Amino acid sequence: MADVYAIFGTLIALGIAYPGMLVAWRLLFPDVVMRAQQRITGSPWGSLGIGVVAATPVIGLSIIFLSAPGGLAKFLGLLIVVAGLGVASLGGSGLAARMGGQLNEISGGRFSIPGAHVRGAVALELAAIFPLIGWLIVLPLTTLACFGAALRALISRRGTANDVSAQAVEA
């Protein structure tokens, strides 16, 4: 019974920490998150395609390194997995910002920008944990699309947060 409590407690802690991590990415790297938000909003299928193409060698390398017998190789494989998921979480922060903006728009602009971002992150998290559909469709597709959007945001320097706020003021 203690094992069940440990697993359930870990899942609850991760569920609480995930929106916090996405908001932290936005606070630490606002330009990258805003560019990722633009990429995922402007061309979600393009972001998904880039994510699939870019994730293929990342997954292949991590499998090769993790299946190697040496400790250093396993460490490198784990490092590749963590780096890949870290980049995808930057894109996930952009997606959460987009979803939060949509929620804020629907509610008539009642939320602050950070509050809307947290709500978007929670909505994304709830969609991903929905049984079967969330696990097998939403989670893999959004992770790959977010990975692609974050890669495009990290490579590109156009569309910084200042440009986004200037466009919002003009509109």
SULMOMO-V668391 format. One record per residue. N is the residue number from 0. RES is the residue in one small letter. OMEGA is omega as a letter, one per 40 degrees, with the letter a starting at -180 (999 if undefined). NEAR is the number of other ideal C-beta (glycine too) atoms within 12 Angstrom. D_LAST is the distance of its C-alpha to the last C-alpha in Angstrom with 2 decimals. Layout:
# SULMOMO-V668391
((N RES OMEGA NEAR D_LAST) (N RES OMEGA NEAR D_LAST))
This chain:
# SULMOMO-V668391
((0 m i 7 56.80) (1 a i 8 55.58) (2 d i 9 53.98) (3 v i 10 51.94) (4 y a 11 50.76) (5 a i 12 49.88) (6 i i 13 47.81) (7 f i 14 46.08) (8 g i 14 45.41) (9 t i 14 43.98) (10 l i 16 41.61) (11 i i 14 40.48) (12 a i 14 39.94) (13 l i 17 37.91) (14 g i 20 35.81) (15 i a 16 35.04) (16 a a 17 34.50) (17 y i 30 32.10) (18 p i 33 28.96) (19 g i 23 29.96) (20 m a 29 30.23) (21 l i 40 26.78) (22 v i 31 25.27) (23 a i 24 27.55) (24 w a 35 26.28) (25 r i 38 22.70) (26 l a 20 24.09) (27 l a 16 26.39) (28 f a 28 24.31) (29 p a 28 20.59) (30 d a 28 19.72) (31 v a 36 21.97) (32 v i 43 20.78) (33 m i 38 17.07) (34 r i 36 18.24) (35 a i 49 20.48) (36 q i 43 17.76) (37 q a 34 15.83) (38 r a 40 19.23) (39 i i 44 20.28) (40 t a 26 17.14) (41 g a 21 17.08) (42 s a 18 20.85) (43 p a 27 22.83) (44 w i 18 25.97) (45 g i 21 25.82) (46 s i 39 25.61) (47 l i 28 28.52) (48 g i 22 30.51) (49 i i 32 30.12) (50 g i 37 31.02) (51 v a 22 34.13) (52 v a 18 35.23) (53 a a 30 34.73) (54 a a 34 36.24) (55 t i 18 39.39) (56 p i 14 40.95) (57 v i 30 39.81) (58 i i 25 41.56) (59 g i 17 44.53) (60 l a 23 45.05) (61 s i 26 44.80) (62 i i 21 47.35) (63 i a 19 49.67) (64 f a 23 49.56) (65 l i 23 49.85) (66 s i 14 52.84) (67 a a 17 54.63) (68 p a 11 57.60) (69 g i 13 56.79) (70 g i 12 55.00) (71 l i 13 52.93) (72 a i 19 51.72) (73 k i 19 50.73) (74 f i 16 48.86) (75 l i 21 46.95) (76 g i 26 46.16) (77 l i 20 44.84) (78 l i 19 42.81) (79 i i 25 41.21) (80 v a 24 40.39) (81 v i 17 38.87) (82 a i 22 36.80) (83 g i 32 35.54) (84 l i 25 34.64) (85 g i 26 33.01) (86 v i 35 30.71) (87 a i 41 30.01) (88 s i 38 29.20) (89 l i 41 26.49) (90 g i 49 24.90) (91 g i 48 25.72) (92 s i 45 23.70) (93 g i 51 20.66) (94 l i 48 21.53) (95 a i 45 22.07) (96 a i 48 18.67) (97 r i 39 17.17) (98 m i 34 19.60) (99 g i 35 18.95) (100 g i 31 15.23) (101 q i 22 16.40) (102 l i 26 19.03) (103 n i 24 16.80) (104 e i 16 14.57) (105 i a 16 17.90) (106 s i 16 19.33) (107 g i 9 16.69) (108 g a 15 15.44) (109 r a 13 18.97) (110 f i 20 19.33) (111 s a 15 18.66) (112 i i 28 17.24) (113 p i 23 20.89) (114 g i 21 22.14) (115 a i 30 19.79) (116 h i 39 20.87) (117 v i 31 24.48) (118 r i 31 24.10) (119 g i 39 22.68) (120 a i 38 25.62) (121 v i 25 28.09) (122 a i 31 26.88) (123 l i 40 27.26) (124 e i 31 30.63) (125 l i 21 31.84) (126 a a 23 31.01) (127 a a 31 32.96) (128 i i 20 36.00) (129 f a 16 36.43) (130 p i 13 39.90) (131 l a 11 40.37) (132 i i 15 37.00) (133 g a 20 35.15) (134 w a 16 37.85) (135 l a 12 38.41) (136 i a 16 35.12) (137 v a 25 32.10) (138 l i 25 33.34) (139 p a 21 34.44) (140 l i 29 31.53) (141 t i 34 28.84) (142 t i 35 30.90) (143 l i 37 31.19) (144 a i 37 27.53) (145 c i 47 26.58) (146 f i 41 29.26) (147 g a 40 27.89) (148 a i 48 24.27) (149 a i 44 25.60) (150 l i 36 27.85) (151 r i 36 25.11) (152 a i 42 23.03) (153 l a 26 26.15) (154 i a 18 27.04) (155 s i 21 23.70) (156 r i 13 22.21) (157 r i 17 18.93) (158 g i 27 15.71) (159 t a 22 16.73) (160 a i 26 15.24) (161 n i 16 14.23) (162 d a 19 12.29) (163 v a 31 10.59) (164 s i 16 9.81) (165 a i 13 8.70) (166 q i 14 6.20) (167 a i 14 5.12) (168 v i 9 5.45) (169 e a 8 3.81) (170 a 999 7 0.00))
